[in-house]
Structures are given as structure tokens and as C-alpha cells.
Amino acid sequence: MTTYQTMPFHLETERLILRPWVESDAAEFCALLSERGKGTPTVEHIRTSIVELLAATETTGIALLPVQRRDEGDFIGYCGLIIGRSTVEEPEIAYELFQRAHGRGYATEAAGAVLDAAVATGRRRLWSTVGAWNTPSLRVLEKLGFERDHVSTEDNGEVVWLTRALP
């Protein structure tokens, strides 16, 4: 079995800071999830989810991290590595930003930092799964060198599976 380095949990780019979750992120995380249009989870539920995310990070050495703008310090979403539909050896890169933060290159910038962090762990490949309807997310992944692997059909529609070899 291959042993991987732990992913860095504090990443900085020119415009963004990705850092570990804190309990005070719960309300903003709720607001972000409510933008999906499927209801709003309770802050207490999200606090529990944050505790679970932090525990999973301890076990796996990978993390989904809150993203905040460096200049304004505001929470604009999350980006990181998850097991998701994949494995700890070949995790998925995942991101979601508030609609107000779309179209400014933040997703590409944050995911690029996470990609570099994944390389530092010694992993050889990453996956991503994106709804076939989500053209902006597919474009972000293509900019980062991900290639389409296959499409599956799930309860909520077609899902595009993408992969990227790491150096």
C-alpha cells in the first residue's frame, strides 16, 4: 500500500486563502448550500458536518477547505479533495462558490492551488464528477488539464467523470 503525504491545509493564491474549517463558517456554508435550491440545512446540521469533515481530514490526510477572498476576507465557497465517488488513493477535486463569486476565475484559482497540493501528497491521479449541465465547472476542469473519462446516469441526471494524471 502506498503512503501519501498529508495535504497542506492552508493554501494561498494571489487573491484567495484556503484554510481549515472553523465553527463560525457554518452560517455561510448553510447560505451557500441553500443556493442549490433544495432547501437550507440548519446551522446545527452544518456544524455537525464541519466536525465530520475535520474528522475525515484526520483519517484521510486530504481536505475540503473554505475559500475566502484575501482582500475582503469573506467566505465565498469551498474547494479541496474528497473521496466522493472515488478513493483516497485517487480522490476527487470538488468546489462550489457563491453565485456572486462566479465568473471571476476564483474556482480555477482555488482548484489550481488544490491541484498543486495534491501533487505534493504524491498522488498520481485525480478525478472530478460534474453534472453534464454545468458548463462553467467543466470549463474550469478543462483549463486545469482534466480530460473526460466517461459519463454515467444518476438520479439527478448525467454526470461527467473527468480525470487528470499528476506529475
C-alpha positions in Angstrom: 0.0 0.0 0.0 1.3 3.4 -0.9 1.6 6.0 1.8 0.8 9.6 0.8 1.9 12.8 2.4 -0.7 14.9 4.2 -2.2 17.6 2.0 -1.3 21.2 3.1 -4.4 22.6 4.8 -3.6 26.2 4.4 -3.2 27.4 0.8 -2.8 30.9 -0.6 -3.0 32.3 -4.0 -2.8 35.8 -5.3 -6.4 36.5 -4.4 -7.6 33.7 -2.2 -6.9 31.9 1.1 -8.0 28.3 1.6 -7.9 27.2 5.2 -9.3 24.7 7.7 -13.0 24.9 8.7 -14.0 26.6 11.9 -17.4 26.5 13.6 -18.1 30.1 12.6 -18.2 29.0 8.9 -21.4 27.1 9.5 -23.9 30.0 8.7 -22.1 30.9 5.5 -21.9 27.3 4.5 -25.7 27.0 5.0 -26.2 30.0 2.8 -24.0 28.5 0.1 -25.9 25.2 0.2 -29.2 27.0 0.0 -28.2 28.4 -3.4 -28.7 24.9 -4.8 -32.4 25.5 -4.5 -33.1 22.3 -2.5 -33.8 23.9 0.9 -31.5 25.2 3.6 -29.9 22.9 6.1 -29.9 24.0 9.8 -26.7 25.7 11.1 -26.6 22.9 13.7 -26.6 20.3 11.0 -23.8 22.1 9.2 -21.8 22.4 12.4 -22.0 18.6 12.7 -20.9 18.3 9.0 -17.9 20.5 9.7 -16.9 18.3 12.6 -17.3 15.3 10.3 -15.2 17.0 7.6 -12.4 17.7 10.1 -12.5 14.1 11.4 -12.3 12.8 7.8 -9.3 15.0 7.2 -7.5 13.5 10.2 -8.2 10.0 8.8 -7.5 10.6 5.1 -4.9 13.4 5.0 -7.0 15.3 2.4 -9.4 18.1 3.0 -12.2 20.2 1.6 -11.3 23.8 2.5 -13.3 27.0 2.9 -12.3 29.6 0.3 -12.1 33.3 1.3 -11.1 36.3 -0.7 -7.7 37.7 0.5 -8.7 41.4 0.2 -12.2 41.2 1.7 -11.8 38.2 3.9 -15.3 36.9 3.0 -16.2 33.3 2.7 -17.0 32.6 -1.0 -17.2 28.8 -1.1 -15.1 25.7 -0.7 -12.6 23.7 -2.7 -10.5 20.7 -1.9 -10.0 16.9 -2.2 -12.7 14.5 -1.2 -13.3 10.7 -1.5 -16.7 11.3 -3.0 -17.4 8.8 -5.8 -13.7 7.8 -5.9 -11.0 6.6 -3.4 -8.4 8.1 -1.0 -5.7 7.0 -3.4 -7.3 8.8 -6.3 -9.6 11.4 -4.7 -12.0 13.9 -6.3 -11.4 17.6 -6.6 -14.5 19.4 -5.5 -15.5 23.1 -5.4 -18.6 25.2 -5.1 -18.8 29.0 -4.9 -21.5 31.5 -4.1 -23.2 32.7 -7.3 -21.9 36.2 -6.5 -18.4 34.9 -6.9 -18.9 33.2 -10.3 -17.2 34.4 -13.5 -14.1 35.9 -11.8 -11.7 33.0 -12.1 -11.9 32.1 -8.4 -12.8 28.5 -9.0 -9.9 28.0 -11.4 -7.5 29.8 -9.0 -8.6 27.8 -5.9 -8.7 24.4 -7.8 -5.2 25.1 -9.2 -3.9 25.6 -5.7 -5.6 22.3 -4.6 -4.1 20.5 -7.6 -0.6 21.6 -6.6 -1.4 20.4 -3.0 -2.5 17.0 -4.4 0.8 16.7 -6.3 2.7 17.4 -3.1 0.9 14.4 -1.5 2.5 12.0 -4.0 -0.8 11.0 -5.7 -0.7 10.0 -9.3 -4.3 10.9 -10.5 -7.3 12.9 -9.5 -11.0 12.6 -10.5 -13.8 15.0 -10.7 -17.5 14.4 -11.3 -19.7 17.2 -12.6 -23.3 17.4 -13.8 -23.3 17.4 -17.6 -25.4 20.6 -17.5 -22.6 22.5 -15.6 -20.7 24.0 -18.4 -18.8 26.6 -16.3 -17.4 23.8 -14.0 -16.5 21.6 -16.9 -14.6 24.6 -18.4 -12.7 25.1 -15.1 -11.6 21.5 -15.1 -10.6 21.6 -18.7 -8.4 24.7 -18.0 -6.7 22.6 -15.3 -5.9 19.8 -17.7 -8.7 17.3 -16.8 -10.0 15.1 -19.5 -13.3 13.5 -19.9 -13.2 9.8 -19.0 -16.9 8.7 -19.2 -20.5 9.7 -18.5 -22.8 8.0 -16.0 -26.5 8.5 -15.5 -27.7 9.1 -11.9 -30.9 10.0 -10.3 -30.3 13.7 -10.8 -29.1 13.4 -14.5 -26.0 12.7 -16.4 -22.6 13.0 -14.6 -19.4 13.6 -16.5 -16.3 11.9 -14.9 -13.0 13.6 -15.6 -9.5 12.6 -14.7 -6.1 14.2 -14.6 -2.7 12.5 -14.2 -0.4 14.2 -11.7 3.3 14.6 -12.3 
